Every structure is written in C-alpha cells, then in structure tokens.
Amino acid sequence: MSKVVLVTGVTRDLGSRFARMILRTPGVERVIGVDAVEPRYELDGVEFVHADIRNPMIAKVVASASVDTVVHLSPAETPPAGYPGTSTATKETNVIGTMQLLAACQKAPSVRNLVVRSTTAVYGASPRDPAIFEEDMEPRVPPASGWAKDAVEVEGYVRGFARRRPDVPVTVLRFAPILGPTIASPMADYFGLSLLPTVLGYDPRLQFLHEDDALDALRVAMTAGQPGTYNIAGSGILLLSQAARRLGRPVVPVPSPAVGLVGQGLRRFGVANLSAEQVRLLTHGRVVDTTRARERLEFVPRRTTAETFEDFARGRGLRGLLDPERVGQVPDRVASLLLTRRSSDG
C-alpha cells in the first residue's frame, strides 16, 4: 500500500475530495496536495504545498517527501477558481505541467505508482465515429483544440514516461463528462441554462460519470496494481433530447453555422463555456466501452448514466416548470419555423 501520496490539482472539487478520502485509507501515512492557488476550504489533514507544477521546483517536492504514489488530477477543462491567467495558462498547466511532473517522477527512485486523469474526449466527436469506442481505437478526427487536444498530448507524455520507467505501473483513466450535485464543469453549466441550445438536426448519444464514481475509480486505480488505460463511464446512454425532457428545459435548435456565435455570447455573459469541443460532443455524441475497467480493475460505477443525470438534476435543483411532453414538442416547432423561413427566403 502507498505510504506517501502526492495529489495534483488539489484545490479543485475532485482533487480535494480525493485527497481527503485517501487520507483515511489504511496504509496511507501522508497525503500531499499540490496546486498553484490556495484551497478554498479545509483539507482536513492533507498537507498543502503551494506550487505550480509548470515549475521544475515540483521535483524538490517529490524528492524531499519520498513520494511513492502520484495521482495527477491537474489536467482539466478549466482552471480552478482564482487561478491566475487565461486559457493559455490552463493549457500550459495541462501539458507543460505534466511534462515537469513526469520529469520529477522519472528522477525520483521513490516513485512506484502513477495514476493520471484523462478524458474520453481524446476520441474526438465526428460523424465518422464508431458506435462505441474501445481504448485501443484511434479517433477518426483527432481533436484539434481545447481540453481534448491537451489530453492527447498528456497521454503521449505519459506513455513516454512509462517506457523510460518500466518499473513504475502507470494507470490512465479516461473519464466521461463528470456530473453530480457539487462538481463544477462546462457540461454542468450547459445543463443549468434555462434554454438549451442544440444543433439543428442532431440528437447525440451521451454518457456521464457520477462524481462519486470518479473518486472510487481513482481509489481503485491507485490500489489495484493493474496498469493500463481505461474508459470510465456510467453504463447506458441518454439522448440529449431525453436529458432536456428530464430537466423540463426547452431546447432551441440552432443551425450549425450559428452555433459558434451562440457559444461566444454565452461565454461573453459568463453563463456557460460552450467550447468548440463541447459543441462537437453535443452534435455527434460519444459512447465508450467500459469492459476493460470491469474485467481488469473490477470497477463498475455504482450509478448508470441516467442515474447520474438524475442525481445531478436533483442535487442542483434544476427541475423546470414545464411539462416534459410540451418540452419535447419545442424543438419540432422551432425546426419547422426555421425550415419554413428558409423556404420563404429561397
């Protein structure tokens, strides 16, 4: 069992909860949390180190504490609250920060275990995608920007580390979009909108992972001794239209050329970060196979995709006032109006 665990990204919701959880795990003597900003709440015994993993100083933290397990949770879609800088700084933390951390782990003989957070977004989202992605499949259209592209680069550096340190088991967890009552994410912001913009003519298949199951998956990966790359997602799927009806939220179908303008408006007003990557997901959807995690890690999420979404909606108080049947009629009416107008313009 690990004795000294270092957790990056510890001021984020997922990182702080994970660090506090494993501190209570038998055999763990110390948990060191690292981040570039001060935590917003008590870490309950976790030793916090204010450090930017983009700086080579992270090597001193790893070496001085004789860290034997590193759980790398810093890679993420958005910076934590209070993080200095812009999206460029976030990319630097995701990619350059990972490079510096891996360099520190490579030099430290004490390191004996590495767990890295990744995302199913590495598979991209396109009309050419297979029905279900397995871990060894390549994206039909590689991600070109954002968190997805960062994650592809991060995984590449992690594979390089695994070749240089074959004595260190390396586990990469590709999480489906995480939802839950408390965790913040662009997907949670999107479903919090009063009107849900969708891409006209598309109803994507979506998978979600409950925040509690994400924590359990990290714990299992840290202790199971089964290195590899794993898809982690709740079983089953939800269509975007089904999710909207469960929220009682009307959807507003937008022609694909105009979706970018809608996203810019939402970002400008600070209500949601509808990135190009997220738009592709909400257009084409994405479903992954989780057999490998079930068979090798013996990990099965406790909540399905539908149950995850239900708990997310209930915990956030997102139930709308509209009848689900009437909500379901809105996109058809809007689409009909758009097509009628297009025909009249022609």
N, C-alpha and C positions, 0 to 999 in steps of 0.2 A: 504494500500500500504506500502511496505517496506520503511523504512527510512534510515537504515544503512545496507549496503550490503557488505559482505566480499567475494572476489573472489580469489580462489587459482589458481596457475598456470598462473599468470597474465603476465609473460614475454613471454609466447607462443603466437602464432598468434591468436588462438581462444580466449584465455583468455584476451589478451589486447584489442581486438576489442569488446568483450562482455562488459568488464568493462567500456570502453568509451561510448558504446551505451546506457547502462542503466543509466549512469550518467545524460543523457538527458531525462530520463523517469520522467514524473510528479509524485511527491510524494517521490522520492528518494533524500535524503538530502546529503548522503555521500556514496562514494564507496571506499572501502579499498582493494587494491590489494596486495597479498602476494606471494612471491616467494623466492627461495634460491639464485637467481642470479639477477644482476641489469638489468633493462629493456634496450632493445636496442634502443628504441625510446620513444618519449614523450607520456605520458599517459593522457595528456590534462585534468588535474583536478582530476584524480584518485589519491588518497593518497597511495603511495607505501610504504610497510613495508618489509624491507629485513629480511626475516625469513625463516627458514627451518621447514616445518610442521612436520618433524620427531622429532622435539624437543618439549618437554612439554611447552616451552615458548609460543607456539601458544595460549595456554589457556589465557595468560595475554592479548594478542591482542584482542581476542574475548570479554573478560570480560571488559577490560578498555574502549572499544569503544561502549559497549552496542549494539553489533551486533544483529540484529533481523533476517537477512536472510543470509545464507551461500550458495554460489554456488561453488561447489567443482569440479574444472576443472584440478587439478594437475594430476590425473591418466591418463597416456598416454603411447604410444608405445615406445617413445624415449625421452631422456632428452632434455631440451631446449638448445640452443646454449650457450656454456660457462659453462654448468653445471658441477660441479666437480664430478669425479668418473666414474664408468663404468655402465654396465647393472645391476650389483648388486645394485648400488646406486639408479638406476631407480626403481627397484623392491621395495626397501625399501621405497622410496617416495610414490609409489603406495599403498603399503599395510600398512607399519608401519606409514607412514604419515597420511593415512586415519584413522587409529586407534587413533592416537594422536588428530587429528582434531575432531573426533566424541566424544572423551572423553572431549575435551574442550566444545563442544556444549552441551553435557549432563549436565555439571556443570553450564552452563550459563543460568539463567532463562530468559534472554532477547531474546534468540534464539527462533524464532517462525516459521521458514521455512527453509527447506534444499533441495537443488537440487544437484544431483550427476551425473556427466558424466560417462557413461559406454559404452559398445560396443556390437554389435551383435556377436562378436567373442566368447562370452560366450556360444553360441550354438555349438561351435566347427565346424568341417567340416569333414565329413566322407561319405563313400558310403552308409551307412545305414540311412542317414538323410531323414526326410520327405521332401516333395516338398516345403513346406512353414512352417516356424517356427512361432508359436504364443508365447506370453510372458510367458504363464504358462507351456510350454513344457520344458522338461529336455534334455540336449544334449545326443545323442546316444553314442558318445565317448567323455567324458569330456576332456576339454583342459588340457594338461599336462605341458605346459611351456609358457613362454613369457607373453605378454600383456593380452592374453585371460585368462590365469590362474590367473594373478593378478586381473583382473576384476571380476572373480568369487569370489575370496576372498574378494575383496572390497564390492561387493554386499552382501555377507554374514554378514560382519560387519555392513553394513548399515541397514540390516533387524534387527540385534540385537539392534541397536540404536533406531529404530522405536518401538520396543517392550518396551524399557526402558523409552522412552519419547513419549508416545502415544499422547501427546498434540501437538507435532510438526509434521506437514504434511511433508512427505518425498516423493520426486519425483526422480525416476531414469530414465534417458534417455539412451537407448541403440542405439548408433549411428551406422549406416552402415559406411563403409570406406568413409572418407570425402575427396572430391576433389574440386578444384577450382583454380582460376587464381593465388592465392597468398599463400595458406596454404601449409606448408611442411608436408609430410607424407611418410612412406615407399612405399605406393601404388603410390603416385605421382612420386617417384624416379624410381619405376619399369617401369611405362609407359614412362618415359623420356629416357629409354635405346634405343640405335639405333637398336638393335636386341632384341626381347622379347623372353627369354627362357620360354618354356611351357612344360608341362608334356605330353609325348607322349601318344596319345590315349584319351586325355581328352579335353573337351571344356566347362569349367564351366560356370554356370549362375551367374552373378554378379549384385549387387545393389550398388549404390553410393548415397551419400548425399552431396548436394552443401554446401559450407562453409557458404554462406549467410542464407541458410535454417537451418543450425545447430544453428546459432546465434538466429534466430527467434524462434526456438524450445525452447531454453534456456529461452528466454524472456517470452514466453507463459507459460512455466512450473513454472517460478518464480511468475507469477501474476494470474494464472488461479484458484488456490486453488483446484486442482484435483490431490491429491497424488496418487502414484502408479508407476508401471514400464511400460515403453512404448518403443516399437520399432519405430525408426525414420529412414526412408529411402525414397528416391525418388521412385515414382511409376514406374512400369515396370522393365525390366531387360535388360542387354546386355550380350551376349556371349563373352568370351574372344577373339574369332576369329573376332567378329564384331568390338570390340574395336580396335584391331590391324589394321583392314582394314580402320577404320575411321582415324587412325593416319598415315596411309601409312607406317606402320612399318612391316617388315617381322618377322615372328615368327620362332623360332628354337626349334622344338620338341626334348626333352631330355628324354631318358629312366629314369623312376622313381628312380632307384638306383643311378643315376649320378646327380640328381638334387641337392643333398646336396653339392657336390663338386662345382657345378656351383655357388651356393649361397655363399660358402666360398670364391671363387675367387672374386665375386662381392663385398663382404664386405672387403676383403683384399685391393682391389684397391679403396675403398671408393666411389663406384658409386651407390650402392643400398644395402639396408639391406634386403636381401631375407631370412627371418627367416623361421624356420620350420612351424610356424603357418601360414605365408603367403603362403608358398608352398602348404599347405593343402587347403587353400582357392582357390588357382589357380589350384588345382586339382579337387576338388569336388564342389566348389562354395557354395553359401549360399543365400537363399531368405527368407525374413521375412514378416509377415503380419502386416500392419500398421492400421488396423481397429480401435483398441482401441484408438490410438492417435487422429484419425479423429473424433471419436464419443465422447470421454470424454474431451480431450484437445481442440477439434475443431481446430486441427492443421493439415494442409495439405501443404507439401512442394510446393513451387512455381515452382520448376524445377523437371522434371522427371529424372530418372537415365540417359537416353540418352541425355537429355538437359544438365544435369550436366557434363557429359563427354565431350560434345561438347564445353561447355564454358571453361572447364579445358584445352582442347587441344588448343583452340583459344587463351586463355589468356597466355599460356606458349609458344606459337609459336611452337607447336610440330608437325605440319603437315609435313609428309615425302614427299620425291620427287617421290616415287614410285606410280605407278598406282594401285588403290585398287584391281582391278581384278588380276593383276600379283602378288600382295602381297598375295592374297588368295590362289594362287597356290603353294606358297613356302612350307607350311607345308606338303602338299601331296607329293611333290617331295622329301623333306628331309626324310619323313617317309618311302617312297618307297626305298630310298637308304639304310636306316638303316636296313629295313627288308631284302633287297637283300643281304647286307653284313652279316647279322646274318645267313641267309640261307646258304651262301657260307662257313661261318666258321663252320657250323654244318656238 
